[in-house]
């Protein structure tokens, strides 16, 4: 009796897991196809745009929060000075770093101390000192404040900003020279736009010179190489598809544009969550839909930010735990989306996708894999069927991943060496065979001890750019 019950349970789990994989695979196929088409369309429009002269710019504040970023912060600011844009300011917020972040900035950019207070439209920790530099084409402002976390540092930057739109980005990232122009372009064509996300690409193995890609190579480090493929698939798939019905729930904290008065209206970044970037976007959706405010949240497929990725499993697992906790906090904090028809497709598609295929996916995947293994060991599945099932799943995932990767490479006019093509294929195999299972287990165990890490900055090993 017990054995029969166990068999019935395993069969039920196996059927559910197979249906889950089928639905997810179909979603990926549709979204990658749409995403690739959109990339080629954007490339053609960008080519046309480059031929047409344009003289209209609106001012933008770039906010760069940082904590213990002495290794990369000066490179990041130098990259911002190379942007092909006329009117912007750079605001670096040092969130109580224990290293030489502020000292290096002051020395590198010839900054002088000023006496002024920051007017606080959004609650945040007090500033300790402010330095400014007008020695370059745009003003650079450094604000040193008491430690309060990334969200608190972002709120300080918003308070200090002078312009109606602001860009937030990470201190370990570099923008391509045309990235700012491309991410603000949707604002010129859509008066209801309140936020726009850029593309995050992995900087490991890439050499940037004056904001342009001088050399592109797949990283030799396998952990970083697998993330290259993962990022390309993620940004090409769900981000572009959700953009079609104003359903984007995530704008990466590494590169995003926001309308300042709307962010102030909803109270700025939430310092009680680990996923402050996603939580803000979800809150903007809720605020606008509840108050019947016309709004648009878009994704700029050609605005590229290069960001350093963890190159070891220890740092990567720490990062993914934070991301999963942030996802959980964002979805549970705004669970009212599930129970009100006023949220439309944001509820029925976007929220359900992130709930089922992101938040719950590690549990479904792990238990699904274990059930298939158990069925095989109990003789419920033949060796031939098990091998065919596994091979089809891996091949399908590999084709979609490589399609996303090569579509992005082609539309960015990047030439790959044969060696890098083989690296990409090898990384794709490793990602599908073991990497995803390890990350699924990491996310599944993310809640262990999470309260202790609540307000801490995510810490990963930094290296100098172009190395």
N, C-alpha and C positions, 0 to 999 in steps of 0.2 A: 504493500500500500504506500509506504513512504517513498519507495523508489519510483513508483508510478507518478506520485505527486511531484517529486523532484523533476522527473522528465517533463511533465506538463508545464512546470514553471520555466524550465530551461527553454522549451520550445516557444513559450509565450515571449520570453525575453529575446530570444533569437529573432522571432518574427518582428517584434517591435524595433529591435536594433537594425534589422535589414531595411525596414520601412524608413527609419530615421536616416540611414545612410543614403537611401534612394532620394528622399526629399531634399536632403542637404546637397547631394551631388547634382541634382537637377537645378537647384538654386544657383550653385556655383557655375554650372554650365551656362545658364542664361545670363548671369551677372558678368561673367568673364567675357562672353560674346558681346554683350552690350558695352562693357567697359573698353574692350579693344576697339570697337567701332567708334566710340566717343573719343578715344585717344587719337585716332587717325583724323577724325573730323576737326579736333582741336588743333592738330598739327597744321592742317591746311589753312584754318582761320588765322593761326599765328603767323604763318608765312605771309598771308595777305596783309595782316596788321603791321608787320615789320616794314612793308613797302610804303604804307601810308604814314605821313608825318602826323604827330599829335603833340599839342602844346598844353593840354589841360591836365593838371594834377591837383589833387586835394591833399591837404596835410595829414600825416599819419605819425603817431607816436609808437615807437618800438620799445616794448617793455621786456627786459631780460632779467628774470629773477635768478639768483644763484646762491649756493652755499658750498664753501670750500671748493671753488672752481679755479684756483690759481693756475692749473695746467692749461686750460683752454680759453679762459675768459678774454684774454687780449687778442687771440686769433679770431674769436667770435666778433668782437667789436671792430677789428680791422676789416673783416668780411662785410660788416654792415656799412662801413664807410665806402665800400666799392659798389654799392647798389646803384643801378641805373634809374635813379629817381631824384627828383629835385627838392621836394619839401617834406622833410621828416626830422624827427629828433630821436636820439637814442637814450633810453633811461635804463641804467643798470641798478638793480636793487640787491644789495648784499645783505642777506638775511642772517647777520650775526656770525659770519664765517670765523673759524678758528685758525685759518691759514692766512696767506698774504694776498687774498683776492683784491681787497680794496687798495692796498699799498701798491701792487703792481699796476693797477689801472691808473692811479694818480700819477705814478712816475712815467708810464708809457705814453699817456695822452696829455701830459703837461696840465694837469687839472689844478684848479685853485679852490680853496674852501670858501663857501658863501654862508651868510647868515640869513636864513629864511625858514619859515615854517611851511609844512605841507598841509593844505586845507583838506580835511578828511570828509569826503562825501560817502565813503565806505569805511566801516570800522577796520582798523588795523593797528599793529604795534607802533609805538612812536619811533621817529627817526633819531639817530644819534648824531650824525653829521651829514652834510651835503657838499659835494664837490662838483664843479662844472668846468667844461673846456669849450672854448670857441675858436680853437686853433685849426679846426677842420671845416669841411664844407657844410656840416650840420652840427648842431650842439650835442654835446655828450654830457649827461648828468649821471652822477653816482650818488646813490642814497644808501647810507649804511644805517640799518635799523636793528632793533632787538629781535632775537630769533623768535619766529612764530610759525614757521612752516612755509611751504611754497605758495599756498593760497593767500596767506597773509602778505607775502612779499609781492605777489601780483596785485593785490588790492592797493598796496602802497604805490606801486607804479602807475596804476590807473588814477589814483588821487593826484599824483604829481604831473600827470600828462596834460598837455596844453591843447591837444587836437581832438576833433570829434570822433575819430576812429583810432583804434590802437591795435597793434599786432603783438601777440605774446609769443615768445620763443624760448627754448632752453639755452642755457649757457654753454652747453657742449655741442652746439649746432652751428652750421654755417648756411647762409642763404646764397643761392645762385644770384648773379648780378641782376637778373630780370625778375626775380621772384616777387619782389614787392609790387612792381608794376602789374604783374599778372594776377596777383591775389586781390588787388584793388579794382581791377577791370570790371568785375561783375557789379560793383557799386555804381558804376557809371551808366549801366544799362537797366538797373533794377532799384528803384527808389525805396522799395520795401526790404532790401537786404539788411539784415542785422548781424549776420556772421558768415564767415567764409573760411573753409579749411584748406590748407595746402597739402602737398604730397611730401611724405617723409621717406627719404631714401637713406640707405646705410652708407656711411662715409668710410668705413673700414675698407682699405684697398684703393681708395679714390684720392687722386691728387687734384686739388683745386688751386687755381691761380687767378687772382683778380676776379673772383666770383664765377669763374668758368671751369668746366671740367677739362683739365689738361691730360689726365691719364685715368682710365677706368680699368680696374682689374678685379676679378672676383677674389675675395680674401682667401689667403692660404689657410687661415684658421677656420675649421669646419663649423664651429658654433656660430661665428659671424656669417659665414657663407650661407648657412641654412636660414638665418634671419633675413638675408637679402631676398631670398625667394619668398619667404613668409610675408614680408612687408609688401612686395610687389603684388602678390595674390590678394592680400587683404585690401589694399588701396584700390586695386583695379576692380575688385568684385563688389562688395557690399556698398562701398562709399558712392560709387557712380550710380548704381541702381537706385539706392535710396534718394539720391539727389533728384531723380526724375519726378518724385511726388512730394518733395519737401520733407523727407522723412529721416534725414541724417540726425543721429543722436550723439555722434562723437565728432569733435574737432580736436585733433591731437594738440596737447599742450606744447609740443615742439614748434608748432607753426600754425597760428590761426589769427584771423582778423575779426574784430568785433566793433559794433557801434557802441560808443561809450555810454550814451545816455540810457540805452536799454539795459546795459549791464549794471549800471548804477541803480536803475529802477527795480531790478530784481535782487539787489543787495550784494552784488559782486561775487567773488569766488567763496565757496563754502570751506572754511578751515577745519571743519569736523570730518571731512571725508578724504579718503586717499585718492579718489578719482575726481579731483576738483574740475578737471577739464570736461569730462563727460557730464558731470552733475550740472554744471553751468548751462550746457547746451540743452539738456532735458528740461531744466527750469525755465529757460527762455521759451521753449515750446509750450510748456504748461501755462506760463504767464500770458503769452500772446493769444493762445486759444481760449483761455478762460475769459479774457477781457476783449475778445473779438478784435484783436489788433492785426491788421494785414502785415504779414512778415514773410521773409524768405531766408532760409539757411542753405548755403550752397557749398560746393566743393570745386576748387580750381585745379583741374587735372594737370596743368602745366606750370604751376607755381611750386618750385622744388626747394626743399630744405634738406640738407645733408646732416645726418645726426649719427653720433657714435653709438654703436651697439655693444653690449657686453660680449667679451670674447672668451668667457669661461662659464661653465654651467652654474657655478655658485652665484655669481652676480646675476645671471639670467633668471635663475629660479627666484631670487629675491625680487627682481623686477616684476616677474609674472605674478607672484603672490600679491604684490601691491596692486597691480592692474586688476586682478580678479576681485580683490576686496573692494576696490573702487567701483567696479561694475556692480557688485552686489549692493553696495551702499546707494549708488545712484538709482538703481531700479527699485529697491525697497522704499527709498525715501519718496519716490514719486509713483507709488503703486496705484494711486487713484486713476492713472491713465487707463488701467485695465477695466475700470468699472464705470466709465463714462463715454457715451457715444460721441461727445463733442470733440474727442481727440482723433476720430476718423482713422486714416491709414497709419498715422503715427502709432495708434494703439494696435490695430489689427495686423500690421506688417512689421514695423520697426521694433516696437517694444517686444512683441512675441518672438521676433528673430533673436534679439539679444537675450531674452529669457531662456529660450529653448536651445538655441544653437551656440550660445556663448556661455551664459551662466551655468546652465545645467549640463552642457556638453561633456565636461570631464567625467562626470558621474555616469552618464549614458555610455560614453565610449569605453571606460574602464570595465563597467559591469557587462557591457555588450561583448567585449573581447574575452572576458573571463567565461561568459556563458558559451561562446563558440568553442573555446578550448575545452570546457567541461563536456560539451556535446560530442566533441571529437574523441575525448578519452573514454567516454561511455559507449562509444560505437554508434552514436545516433547520427553521425555524419561520416561519410566515407572519406578516405584520404584524397581521392580524386576531386570530390566536391570541395573539400577544405582548401586544397591547393588552388583550384579554379577560383573560388570565392576570394581568397587572399590576393591572387594575381590580378584579378579584374579590378579590385578595389585600389591596389597600389598603382596599377597602370593608369587608371582613370584619374587618380589624384595627381600623378606625375605629369600627365598630359596637360591638365588644367594649369598646374603650377608653372610649367615651362612656357606655356602659351602666354600667361600673364607676364612672365619675366621678359621674354623675347619681344613682346608687343611694346613694353615700356622702353626697352633698349633701342628698338628700331625707331620709335617716334622721338626719341631724344637724340637721334643721329650719333649714337655711340657705336664705335667699331669694337667688336669683341675678337680677341685672339682665339685660335682653336683651343688653346690650353684653357681659356676661361669658359668656353662652351662645355668642355668635358668636366671642368670643376662644377659648373652649374648642374649638369646631369648627375654627377656623383653626390652633390649636396642634396639634390632632389630625392635620390634614392634613400640616403640616410635619414632625411626628414620624414619620409613616409614610413620607413621601417621602424625607427625607434624614437626619433626626436619628438614626434607628436605625442607618443605615449608617455614619455618622461614629463613633458609639459602638462599633459592632462592630469597626471598624478600630482604634479606640483600645484596646479590650480585646485585640485580636489582637496588638498591638505592645507590650503591657504588660510583657513580660519583658525588654525592652531596657534594660539598666542598672539592673535592679531591686535588685541587691545593695547599691548605693550608698544606696538609700532605705530600707533595711530597718527601722531603728529610729526613723525620723523621724516626727514628728506630721504628719498631713495639714493643709496650710495652704490656706485659702480666704479670700477677702475677707469681713470681717464688717461689718455695719451695725447701728445701733441698732434695736431692735424698734419696731414701730408707725410706721415711716417708709416 
